[in-house]
Amino acid sequence: MIRENVRSTPSGIPFLVVLVLVLGGLIFGFVQSLIHGRVGLAIVLGLLWLCGFVCLFGVFVVNPNEAKVLQLFGRYAGTVKEPGLRWANPFYTKKRVSQRVRNFESGHLKVNDLDGNPIELAAVVVWRVVDTAEAIFEVDSYENFLHVQSEAALRNMATSYPYDTHEDGKMSLRGNTAEIAAHLKTEIQERLAKAGIEVIEARISHLAYAPEIASAMLQRQQAGAIIAARARIVEGAVTMVQMALERLAADNIITMDEERKAAMVSNLMVVLCGHGSAQPVINTGTLYQ
């Protein structure tokens, strides 16, 4: 693999000033030589002017958060990152590589989740180039490589989790956004490491059931939520009834036989699990009549 080699180059301002003055002087001398009939001197001055003009192509500009990758006849010669007007060998080819932070938003992808349900999702990836040599020479086009690999990682990640779940401790795409984002970032970074790209952040920006099953899955989701809620209510009600019976027995407030306990448990469960408020009942007899 080709690794980045940061290269220091001299400032281009002195070179530019000297070259402009020299080229101007050579033009003046060339004209004077022709006037005085010194053809040989004019040819020499013309060749010198041509060399100076070629040297002008060594002056280039490096913007902040930008790098220039230098190549000499196909060989990697280094990367210039220091901003400003710089000068290098005029025969170097200088390819610009931006190192600014950039965003990529994938299209809406249609995939199946862990349960086999078709879903639509998209992601936003925040990235930047950290190794210019790898970005230029290890892949054909690092931007296209980023787009393809990010969508492939998003598809693979979506098949590893269900869209939603009501089970405690089980991760889902909708319920564990922070963990899913961390997993997505890690998977994308592993795929892009060879291209000299650092993934700063990756998050799901769109998540929904596919249109053909959206209505049915909404009903299923609502039913699952109701079942999960009722299960939690019953669990809490049983705990409260148990606490009430234990407290009554511990404080010797009342002594009840099994039938009285069953009646009390039945009444408490109705009150705690019912949708409406409890209605008082006046008992004019006894528990057994």
RARA-V639353 format. One record per residue. N is the residue number from 1. SS is DSSP state (H for helix, E for strand, C for the rest). PSI is psi in whole degrees, -180 to 180 (* if undefined). D_CENTER is the distance of its C-alpha to the mean C-alpha in Angstrom with 1 decimal. Layout:
# RARA-V639353
n & ss & psi & d_center
N & SS & PSI & D_CENTER
N & SS & PSI & D_CENTER
This chain:
# RARA-V639353
n & ss & psi & d_center
1 & C & 144 & 25.2
2 & C & 121 & 25.6
3 & C & 154 & 24.3
4 & C & 136 & 23.9
5 & C & 102 & 27.2
6 & E & 126 & 27.2
7 & C & 139 & 30.5
8 & C & 133 & 32.6
9 & C & 152 & 34.6
10 & C & 160 & 37.4
11 & E & 142 & 37.2
12 & H & -11 & 38.1
13 & H & -50 & 40.2
14 & H & -40 & 43.4
15 & H & -42 & 43.1
16 & H & -44 & 42.8
17 & H & -48 & 45.8
18 & H & -43 & 48.0
19 & H & -40 & 47.2
20 & H & -44 & 48.0
21 & H & -42 & 51.3
22 & H & -43 & 52.2
23 & H & -39 & 51.6
24 & H & -42 & 53.6
25 & H & -38 & 56.4
26 & H & -37 & 56.4
27 & H & -43 & 56.7
28 & H & -45 & 59.6
29 & H & -36 & 61.3
30 & H & -43 & 60.8
31 & H & -44 & 62.5
32 & H & -36 & 65.3
33 & H & -40 & 65.9
34 & H & -37 & 66.3
35 & H & -40 & 68.7
36 & C & 7 & 70.9
37 & C & 19 & 70.7
38 & C & 83 & 68.8
39 & H & -41 & 66.9
40 & H & -46 & 66.0
41 & H & -37 & 64.5
42 & H & -38 & 62.6
43 & H & -42 & 61.1
44 & H & -45 & 60.0
45 & H & -36 & 58.5
46 & H & -41 & 56.7
47 & H & -41 & 55.1
48 & H & -40 & 54.1
49 & H & -39 & 52.6
50 & H & -40 & 50.6
51 & H & -43 & 49.2
52 & H & -38 & 48.3
53 & H & -38 & 46.6
54 & H & -39 & 44.5
55 & H & -24 & 43.5
56 & H & -28 & 42.0
57 & H & -9 & 39.2
58 & H & -12 & 38.1
59 & E & 129 & 37.0
60 & E & 165 & 33.4
61 & E & 134 & 30.9
62 & E & 119 & 27.7
63 & C & 160 & 25.6
64 & C & 143 & 23.5
65 & C & 39 & 20.1
66 & E & 153 & 21.4
67 & E & 154 & 23.0
68 & E & 120 & 25.8
69 & E & 122 & 26.2
70 & E & 135 & 29.9
71 & E & 139 & 31.8
72 & E & 105 & 35.5
73 & C & 44 & 36.8
74 & C & -11 & 33.7
75 & E & 134 & 33.4
76 & E & 125 & 30.5
77 & E & -8 & 32.1
78 & E & 175 & 29.3
79 & E & 130 & 26.6
80 & E & 123 & 27.6
81 & C & -15 & 25.3
82 & C & 122 & 28.0
83 & C & 156 & 28.0
84 & E & -171 & 31.2
85 & E & 118 & 33.9
86 & E & 166 & 34.3
87 & E & 139 & 36.8
88 & C & 179 & 36.6
89 & C & 124 & 38.6
90 & C & -15 & 39.1
91 & C & -4 & 38.8
92 & C & 138 & 35.2
93 & E & 138 & 32.6
94 & E & 109 & 29.8
95 & E & 127 & 26.4
96 & E & 135 & 24.0
97 & E & 119 & 20.4
98 & E & 135 & 18.1
99 & C & 20 & 16.3
100 & C & 158 & 14.9
101 & C & 129 & 11.4
102 & E & 160 & 10.3
103 & E & 146 & 8.2
104 & E & 125 & 8.1
105 & E & 121 & 8.9
106 & C & 163 & 10.4
107 & C & 173 & 13.9
108 & C & 112 & 15.3
109 & E & 141 & 15.8
110 & E & 114 & 18.9
111 & E & 172 & 19.0
112 & E & 135 & 21.1
113 & C & -171 & 20.0
114 & C & -32 & 21.7
115 & C & 1 & 24.8
116 & C & 8 & 25.0
117 & C & 132 & 24.4
118 & E & 129 & 22.8
119 & E & 162 & 19.8
120 & E & 135 & 17.6
121 & E & 157 & 13.8
122 & E & 161 & 11.0
123 & E & 156 & 7.3
124 & E & 127 & 5.4
125 & E & 125 & 3.0
126 & E & 123 & 4.7
127 & E & 168 & 7.0
128 & E & 161 & 10.7
129 & E & 128 & 13.7
130 & C & -21 & 15.5
131 & C & 103 & 18.2
132 & H & -33 & 19.9
133 & H & -44 & 22.4
134 & H & -40 & 20.1
135 & H & -35 & 18.1
136 & H & -40 & 21.5
137 & H & -21 & 23.6
138 & C & -26 & 21.7
139 & C & 158 & 20.2
140 & C & -46 & 21.9
141 & C & 109 & 19.2
142 & H & -29 & 15.9
143 & H & -45 & 14.3
144 & H & -38 & 15.7
145 & H & -41 & 14.8
146 & H & -46 & 11.0
147 & H & -47 & 11.6
148 & H & -47 & 13.8
149 & H & -33 & 12.0
150 & H & -44 & 8.7
151 & H & -35 & 11.1
152 & H & -42 & 13.3
153 & H & -37 & 11.0
154 & H & -42 & 10.3
155 & H & -45 & 14.1
156 & H & -40 & 14.9
157 & H & -38 & 13.0
158 & H & -31 & 14.7
159 & C & -6 & 18.0
160 & C & -9 & 17.9
161 & C & 151 & 18.1
162 & E & 159 & 20.4
163 & C & -46 & 19.6
164 & C & 154 & 21.7
165 & C & 149 & 24.2
166 & C & 8 & 27.0
167 & C & 132 & 27.6
168 & C & 138 & 27.0
169 & C & -3 & 24.8
170 & C & 129 & 23.1
171 & C & 149 & 19.4
172 & E & 161 & 18.3
173 & C & -36 & 15.4
174 & C & -31 & 17.0
175 & C & -15 & 18.4
176 & C & 67 & 15.9
177 & H & -39 & 12.7
178 & H & -45 & 11.9
179 & H & -38 & 12.8
180 & H & -40 & 11.0
181 & H & -40 & 7.6
182 & H & -42 & 8.8
183 & H & -43 & 10.2
184 & H & -43 & 7.4
185 & H & -44 & 5.5
186 & H & -44 & 9.2
187 & H & -40 & 10.1
188 & H & -41 & 7.9
189 & H & -39 & 9.0
190 & H & -35 & 12.5
191 & H & -26 & 12.7
192 & H & -1 & 11.8
193 & H & -37 & 13.9
194 & H & -12 & 17.0
195 & H & 9 & 15.8
196 & C & 30 & 15.5
197 & E & 135 & 11.8
198 & E & 128 & 9.8
199 & E & 116 & 6.1
200 & E & -41 & 6.2
201 & E & 148 & 3.5
202 & E & 125 & 1.8
203 & E & 150 & 5.3
204 & E & 126 & 8.3
205 & E & -16 & 10.1
206 & E & 132 & 13.2
207 & E & 122 & 15.3
208 & E & 158 & 19.0
209 & E & 153 & 21.9
210 & C & 147 & 23.1
211 & C & -34 & 26.0
212 & C & -19 & 28.7
213 & C & 7 & 28.3
214 & H & -44 & 26.8
215 & H & -46 & 30.3
216 & H & -40 & 31.4
217 & H & -29 & 28.2
218 & H & -43 & 28.5
219 & H & -42 & 32.1
220 & H & -41 & 31.1
221 & H & -42 & 28.4
222 & H & -42 & 31.1
223 & H & -42 & 33.6
224 & H & -39 & 31.4
225 & H & -39 & 30.7
226 & H & -44 & 34.4
227 & H & -44 & 35.4
228 & H & -40 & 33.0
229 & H & -44 & 34.3
230 & H & -38 & 37.9
231 & H & -40 & 37.4
232 & H & -38 & 36.2
233 & H & -45 & 39.2
234 & H & -42 & 41.7
235 & H & -43 & 40.4
236 & H & -38 & 40.8
237 & H & -42 & 44.2
238 & H & -42 & 45.5
239 & H & -42 & 44.5
240 & H & -40 & 46.3
241 & H & -44 & 49.4
242 & H & -43 & 49.6
243 & H & -40 & 49.4
244 & H & -45 & 52.1
245 & H & -42 & 54.5
246 & H & -38 & 54.1
247 & H & -41 & 54.6
248 & H & -40 & 57.8
249 & H & -38 & 59.2
250 & H & -36 & 58.5
251 & C & 1 & 60.1
252 & C & 39 & 63.1
253 & C & -43 & 62.6
254 & C & 145 & 63.7
255 & C & 124 & 64.7
256 & C & 143 & 63.6
257 & C & -179 & 64.4
258 & H & -36 & 62.0
259 & H & -40 & 62.8
260 & H & -40 & 62.2
261 & H & -42 & 58.9
262 & H & -41 & 57.9
263 & H & -41 & 58.8
264 & H & -43 & 56.9
265 & H & -42 & 53.8
266 & H & -44 & 54.1
267 & H & -43 & 54.4
268 & H & -40 & 51.5
269 & H & -38 & 49.2
270 & H & -42 & 50.2
271 & H & -44 & 49.6
272 & H & -31 & 46.2
273 & H & -8 & 44.8
274 & C & 153 & 46.4
275 & C & -37 & 44.6
276 & C & 172 & 47.5
277 & C & 153 & 49.3
278 & C & 141 & 52.1
279 & C & 123 & 55.6
280 & C & 142 & 58.5
281 & C & 127 & 61.3
282 & C & 118 & 64.8
283 & C & 115 & 66.5
284 & C & -4 & 70.3
285 & C & -138 & 71.1
286 & C & 177 & 69.8
287 & C & -28 & 66.8
288 & C & -1 & 69.0
289 & C & * & 70.7
